[in-house]
Every structure is written in structure tokens, then in C-alpha cells.
Amino acid sequence: MKKSTYYLLFCLLGLLHMKISAQSIQRTVCDGNVVRLDSLLQHTDINITDDSGRSLLHWAVACKQKETFDFLVQKGIRINVADNQEQTPMHVAVRFGNLQYFELLLRLQPSNQWISNYGASLMEKAVLNKDTVFVKKLIQSGIAINGANERGSTALEISERIGAKKVASILRSLGADDGLVRMIEKKGNYMGESAPDTIPKMFAPNFISTEEQEFSSIFNSTGTEFYFGVDRGGTNEIRYSKMVDGLWSKPETLLSHELYSYNDPFLSNDQKRLYFISKRPFDGVGKPKDVDIWYIQKSKTGWSDPINAGPEINTTGDEYYISFTDTGTLYFASNGHNPDKSDHDIYSAALVDGVYQKPVALSDAINTENYEADVFIAPDASYMIFCSTREEGLGRGDLYISFKTNDGQWSEAVNMGDTINTPYYEYCPFVTKDGKYLFYTSNQDIYWVSTAVINRLKGDQR
């Protein structure tokens, strides 16, 4: 999963997907420097957007700059510009729980068209925040309490799904219909989902892929357990679902903490360890540290406490994602093993007599001056898939693939193409043990696709 250093509040809440220069117009907005902003706008369109599609008004709301907000409105900025995630400045106000800016934007609306355009998604965001104040405000503003979003979910269904009891109680008191809450059950292999071909499909909508942000998924070797990461508004947790007598359990939280995240789960070859990454302190007490690789050990009584993977792998930098070959060689990403490079590269560490050897950076067929991480290695080491941010990419981060050549080297990595990659972020690849399906994350949901796409790319490289 991509983890870079972002600016101000967008950094903390993951709302920005670009690095901002110290002199950018967006920073000027966030600094509240109206004089300089006025000067910059003499030569810049006021409706300029950043790489994520966010307008200057998005930034003014996020950074709580009232004077800048008023200035932009007076200058005629468009108030309902939607960014690449279809989020308007109103959504930013709801996301940050800022009622003042929401009401300012509400008064600026030329009509009630915003309700049909954005009502359901605004309500969805308020419910995910478990923000009872905003839920009430949105209903008072005219949003239908029983309206459904694009996934067919009502506000009450979302609140029940995420365990937001106070929100659910308020919704019922205001007239939410329990009869519209769907009871979703999943049965059978791959949760009973119809198998995809070479066109990716969202995996298990409204059960795994929901209104929350899900990423980094893995099935166990028998296809009876499923582990995945979920962003819960600033920190990530790992959840799991298990198939018993053909029926999949409702996803439950396996690893979670208020201060630091757990994400990127991956099972060891013997299925007895669940690896993951976390900023967890070594003793589990105190402030978060750098990102390390950890694992929990399975026993007859359950899972152990988290265990750090050790100094052979972890550094004072960040280590991300984990996958293994059949022989136990570990592949991962790090920005700490090479002090001369600030961004992440992919490394491998051989397992000898139960001990990981010194990690070795992969060749320049894989690693570049850009970000490379989230590597999945085929069990037979015949190919690898990873995420990288490159100028020729199709979005904010794309999946690339490299194949092992006849002389044992890695072929030049190639972009997996627009069937897989989109203008959004694609990351966290995983291929099921039966070799049939590639799972990955796109636009905050989990997708899957037939591995025929891999075979096709391999044929193109011949």
C-alpha cells in the first residue's frame, strides 16, 4: 500500500494523492495567504485543480481558512467541483465534521439539485464517520432518510454494517425503514461470487467491498479463510471472514489499535503465521514508530500477540507488504536498506536453515528511482506483480509485472495495461493458491480478475 508524506490535514486523513511543492497555489490557500493568492490568480485560472481533481475551494475547506474561502467565493470559483473521487467541497466539510463550512456551502447552492447529485454520498460519509450531528443536519436539509447510494445501501444499512449503533438509533427515530436493510449472506467457494473473466469485477460487494475503504486481501490455501485491510478513518485494521459449512461469517476484526495501523496481511506457506505491517512499538506501548513487518502465530488456542519479524528484515525506515516463494524466500519493499535512496525498492531475502539472509535489492528491471512496493511473487518465482508510481503510468499508482527469463533474470517490468490500471490507485496484488484469480485494490475496493490476463502479458513478452 502506498504510504508517502503528504501535506497538512490531507496527510493525516489520506485525502491527497500528490506531493505538493512549497510554493504551490494549494499551499497558499492552506496558509490563508489571501494577498499572495490574489497575486497568483492574476496568472492562474481560479478553477485550477490538483492532480487529484481538487479545487482551491476543497483546500480552503480542508484547511479551515475562512478568509480564503470567502475570497474564492467572491472571485466566482465554482462551488461544486467534484474531484477524482467524486467528492465536492461539501464532502470535505462532512469528512472533517465541519458544520460551519457545510452550512456556508449549503447557502451558496443555487438550487436543491445538490440533494439528488450528492445527497446519498454525503449521507454515506456522515454515517461512516459515525457523526450523528451531520446525519441529523443532512436529513433536515432535505436528504431522503431511506435513499440508497450507488451500491443500493441505505444509511441505516451502512450504520448496521459498521456497528454505528448511535447513528442507527437516530435514523430509526427519524423514520428509517428496517425493511430496506438487506441481510447479505455469502456461501460457497469465493463467497459464491460469479467468477470474473479478463474484465475485473468488484469482489463481494456489500459484504467485503463496502462503503468503507478495503484493501490488501488474501485467501488461505484452502479458500476457507479471507483476510483483508480496512481503513477506519485514519488507522487501518485487519479483518477476516471464515467459511463454515459453506457459509461465510460476517467479517470480524482480527487486529486493531486506536493509535497505529495493522494492514497488508499475508499468510506464510504453512499457513501458521499471518504476516502484516504496522507502526506498532516493539512493546506495544507508546507512540507509533516506523513501519515494520510483523506476524502472529497460530496455535490450537488462537493467534499469538504480534511478533516483530526482526532486524534482518526491518530497519529504521519503512518495510511494506510481504509475499513468499515456495522455498520460503521473502519479497518485500523498503526505504531503509539503502540509505542513498529515499523512496521504496523491492528486496528479496532467502530463507536458510530457518533464518532470513541479508536482503538483496532486485535489479533495475524492477527497481527505478520511483516508488516500487506491494510485491506479489509467484510461488514458483516465475513472475512478480508490484505497484509503482511512474510518469508513464495510467493513474496515481499502477500494477506492473515482470517474468523470470530462461537465464534466471527478471524481464523489464511492464505496465499491466488499462484493463487493470485506471486513473485511480491500483495496489496490493495477490494471486490465489489455485492460480486462477488475481486480487488487487482499486479505488478503495477489492477487485478480482482471471489470471488469463497474466498469461496474455507473458505471451506478449515472448
Phi, psi and omega in degrees: 000137183291128177226095180247176180267118183247176191262132171052221186297327178299331177297311186291327188248010174066031183266356181239140181237034177213153174271137187249133178286159183296337184255014186290157179292331178296319179292324177301319177298314183292332177283347181074024182271087185292323180298312180292322178300316178301320179294316180297325183286353174293336183234009182227137177297129182297336181266021175301145176236156178275186183296342178263007177082009184273135180275173177297332179289324172307313184293319180298320179291313182298322183267003175056050179253091186296316181297318178294318177305308181298319180299313181296319179296316179297329180280356175091023178297145177292130189270344185241032177295131178261135180278191183294342177258015181063032180254127178264173173305330176297320178296322179297319178299318178293318182302320181268004180064034185258094184292326181302310183288328177298315181293324175300314180292324180298318180291337181276349183295130182288341181200186177271012181300333180300331182295312180287328182285318190232356187305310183295320181288327175294316178297318178304315181295319179297320180292317179299328176283351185057038185264094183295327179298313182288326177301314178296316182299317182295321178292318178298331182280354175116359179287130183295126184294333181255014177292151181250148176276188183296339178271000181084013183262133171277167178300321180295319179297319179297316181297322177293321182296321184263003178073030179272081189295319181295319178296315180300319180297316179294317180299317179295320180295335180264003174109015178296141186265113178297335181292345179266358178277115182280138173261104188263122177242147178237132183228144171088183182300140182051038176059026176073009181287144176290128189297138178279159171261227181270007172255119184300148177230147173296138183268127174047062180303140178066009173234307173257302178275107186232195178293340174286175179261112181250148182197169170054081186243156179203136168269153170285177188294334180265358179073022183251355177226144182226127180241142180202159179264150179222130173276126181246031175093054178122326174232157181250150175228162178254129177242166179212157173225147184230140178268122178233121182053039175086349184253131180275134179288154174298133182306133180239157179281129177259316181224127182202153177203150183288329188261328184224161188264157166235125177203182180057058180291145175205132182274144174291166183300325180274002177066011183265351177234138171250111178274156179195177176241152181195154170268016180305132173297156184304321182265004179076010183232139176103194185283155177300151177246200175291167183280125177240163171271131181231174171206160169241147186255133180272137175226183180295337183261359179129203182266147177284175168291159179301140180236128179290139183289349171101165186288346176295329183255311186275147179232189174279356172269204181251136174242135186233149166055155186209139167206162188229148167276172178299332181275000177096357178299132184263131174247138182199175177244151181204150169244015183248346183277340178238102183294346181273356182231127185274331182268177188273141172238167178260136182234161170231148178224116181288147177259116181235118180052040176080006182238132177284133179277174182301128181298144181240129178291140178287167186289173180287000169291338181248302185276137177229191175284354180270184177280125172232128182197190177051056185269131168251124177256132176299143181307326178267009178060028181276340177203163172221148176237137181210168178261140175212153176249105184231153184301326182277002183294166183266349182204201183290333175200135184238160172269134178240158180224145176224144181245148176285127182275172182298334180266014175083008179262168176268134177289160177301124183297140179236151176295137183284000170090172187281359170289324180262309187272144184226182174294349179275198180257125174249129184198182177055060179283149176203133177251131183297155185298333177281358177074011187270329191225141171260123174256146177197173181253138176212131176050043172071019174226166179262131180240159173220156185205154178295142177288004171300334178293328178289315180298324179295316179294326178294320178295325179293337184273350182286000000 
